Amino acid sequence: MRKLWKINSMNPKLWEKVYNTARQGYDVCGAMLLTRGGEIPEVVEKPELWDKVQKALDETGVMLHGLGNCIIDDPDNPHPFGMGVSPDPEKFRKVFEFAGKHGINGVQTSIWTENEDMALERFAKLCDG
């Protein structure tokens, strides 16, 4: 019996995440394409790498789900854990377009601010994107 759960890994190579997920007996791999620093993952920047991901998916039967955590916080009020300010969700447009093209869905969102107007504005921008 396979584990119907998702494994998240911070390994930068998505195809290696897929193989590791299968080796550990899981059915679903978290793509984790959204980074705190706003870097765009290599697989998004170099579409030819998707062939490696697709091969891993085909060989293992693993599915991809979850782009990661899109954090909305306030540049005027630093994150309580000293993580720095997250990028504007607009910076991730390429990641969302890539994910949509390849059927990867599911975005976790965390809001770390008491500035409700700013949070709602940035969240609406994320949802409209």
C-alpha positions as CSV (number, residue, x, y, z in Angstrom):
1,M,0.0,0.0,0.0
2,R,1.4,3.4,-1.0
3,K,1.3,6.4,1.3
4,L,-1.3,8.9,0.1
5,W,0.6,12.0,1.3
6,K,2.9,14.6,0.1
7,I,6.6,14.9,0.8
8,N,8.3,18.3,0.7
9,S,11.9,18.6,0.0
10,M,14.1,21.6,-0.5
11,N,16.3,19.8,-3.0
12,P,16.6,22.3,-5.9
13,K,16.3,19.7,-8.7
14,L,12.6,18.9,-9.1
15,W,13.3,15.6,-10.9
16,E,15.4,14.4,-7.9
17,K,12.6,15.3,-5.5
18,V,10.2,13.1,-7.6
19,Y,12.6,10.1,-7.4
20,N,13.2,10.6,-3.7
21,T,9.5,10.8,-3.1
22,A,9.0,7.5,-4.9
23,R,11.9,5.8,-3.0
24,Q,10.3,6.8,0.3
25,G,6.9,5.3,-0.8
26,Y,4.9,8.5,-1.2
27,D,2.4,9.2,-4.0
28,V,2.7,13.0,-4.2
29,C,5.7,15.3,-4.3
30,G,5.5,19.0,-3.2
31,A,7.0,21.0,-6.0
32,M,8.1,23.8,-3.6
33,L,8.9,26.3,-6.4
34,L,8.3,29.4,-4.3
35,T,11.4,30.5,-2.5
36,R,11.6,33.0,0.4
37,G,14.3,35.0,-1.3
38,G,12.4,35.2,-4.6
39,E,14.8,33.2,-6.7
40,I,13.2,31.5,-9.7
41,P,14.0,27.8,-9.7
42,E,16.3,26.4,-12.5
43,V,13.5,24.2,-13.9
44,V,11.4,27.3,-14.5
45,E,14.2,29.3,-16.1
46,K,15.3,26.4,-18.3
47,P,12.2,24.7,-19.7
48,E,14.3,22.0,-21.3
49,L,14.8,20.6,-17.8
50,W,11.1,19.7,-17.6
51,D,11.9,16.6,-19.7
52,K,13.8,15.2,-16.7
53,V,10.9,16.0,-14.4
54,Q,8.4,14.4,-16.8
55,K,10.6,11.3,-17.2
56,A,10.8,11.0,-13.4
57,L,7.0,11.4,-13.1
58,D,6.4,8.8,-15.8
59,E,8.8,6.3,-14.3
60,T,7.6,6.6,-10.7
61,G,3.9,7.4,-11.0
62,V,4.4,10.2,-8.5
63,M,2.2,13.3,-8.9
64,L,3.3,16.9,-8.3
65,H,1.2,19.2,-6.0
66,G,1.9,22.4,-4.2
67,L,4.0,25.3,-5.3
68,G,5.0,26.2,-1.7
69,N,4.3,29.0,0.7
70,C,3.7,32.4,-0.8
71,I,4.4,34.6,2.3
72,I,2.9,38.1,2.5
73,D,4.5,40.3,5.0
74,D,5.2,43.9,5.7
75,P,8.5,45.6,4.6
76,D,7.9,48.2,7.4
77,N,7.6,45.5,10.1
78,P,10.3,42.8,9.8
79,H,9.3,39.1,10.2
80,P,9.4,38.0,13.8
81,F,11.8,35.2,13.1
82,G,14.3,37.4,11.3
83,M,13.6,35.8,7.9
84,G,13.7,39.1,6.0
85,V,10.9,40.5,3.8
86,S,9.4,38.2,1.2
87,P,9.2,39.3,-2.4
88,D,6.0,40.7,-3.9
89,P,3.9,37.9,-5.3
90,E,4.2,39.5,-8.7
91,K,7.9,38.4,-8.8
92,F,6.6,34.8,-8.9
93,R,4.5,35.3,-12.1
94,K,6.9,33.1,-14.1
95,V,6.6,30.3,-11.5
96,F,2.8,30.4,-11.5
97,E,2.7,30.4,-15.3
98,F,5.1,27.4,-15.4
99,A,3.1,25.5,-12.7
100,G,-0.2,26.1,-14.6
101,K,1.4,24.9,-17.9
102,H,2.4,21.6,-16.1
103,G,-0.7,21.0,-14.0
104,I,1.0,21.8,-10.7
105,N,-1.5,23.5,-8.3
106,G,-2.0,24.4,-4.7
107,V,-0.4,27.4,-3.0
108,Q,-0.1,27.9,0.7
109,T,-0.2,31.5,1.8
110,S,0.9,33.0,5.1
111,I,0.2,36.6,6.1
112,W,2.6,38.0,8.6
113,T,1.5,41.6,9.2
114,E,-1.0,43.6,11.1
115,N,-1.4,46.0,8.2
116,E,-4.7,44.6,7.0
117,D,-5.0,46.9,4.0
118,M,-1.6,46.0,2.6
119,A,-2.2,42.3,3.3
120,L,-5.5,42.3,1.5
121,E,-4.1,44.3,-1.5
122,R,-1.2,41.9,-1.9
123,F,-3.4,38.8,-1.4
124,A,-5.9,40.1,-4.0
125,K,-2.9,40.7,-6.4
126,L,-1.8,37.1,-5.8
127,C,-5.2,35.7,-6.4
128,D,-5.8,37.8,-9.5
129,G,-2.3,37.0,-10.9
